[in-house]
Amino acid sequence: MRETEFWDGNERVTFFGGNWGPVLVAAAAAALTALAGGLATRLGPWYWNLRKPSWQPPPWLFGPVWTTIFALIAGAGVIGWESAPDTRSGIVLIGLFAINALVNIAWSVLFFTMKRPDWALMDIVPLWLSIAALILTMQPYAARASLLLVPYLLWVSFAGYLNWTIVRLNEPFGAVAGAE
């Protein structure tokens, strides 16, 4: 097993030799992000009593959709990392993925844990922008990776509209949410 490095001359060196290092790191990061968001998602009486639009997808659909999206995110991360033209680009890419993960988790905390769909709606903006930044950053050197993130951007756009609709149907939150 070789020492971990970003690049060794023209040869890319990974954590475990071969190309498994980036795959394992991306899979672990995606799984940890999904786990943190899942742990923050509490579907109790408060959530079930919210008024929701008739077009909201059924609850069982969210798990498979998010699983697919996180797999695509991990794949995009591996392709982007492997295609990064230099160390600086790789570090920027990791930073953007980290920001995206934190903003993604924050949405679940705001909506479900803090019971503030109105604050979660505000979080959609940086979440959407972080996905767009990843797509635009990778486009010049990893166009396939950028394309893998398009379903994520579309889902967050849809989720933002759903979140906005739930806010409109149920506001105000504030003291009401804290009292339950």
Secondary structure by P-SEA (a helix, b strand, c coil): cccccccccccccccccccaaaaaaaaaaaaaaaaaaaaaccccccccccccccccccaaaaaaaaaaaaaaaaaaaaaaaaacccaaaaaaaaaaaaaaaaaaaaaaaaccccccaaaaaaaaaaaaaaaaaaaaaaccccaaaaaaaaaaaaaaaaaaaaaaaaaaaccccccccccc
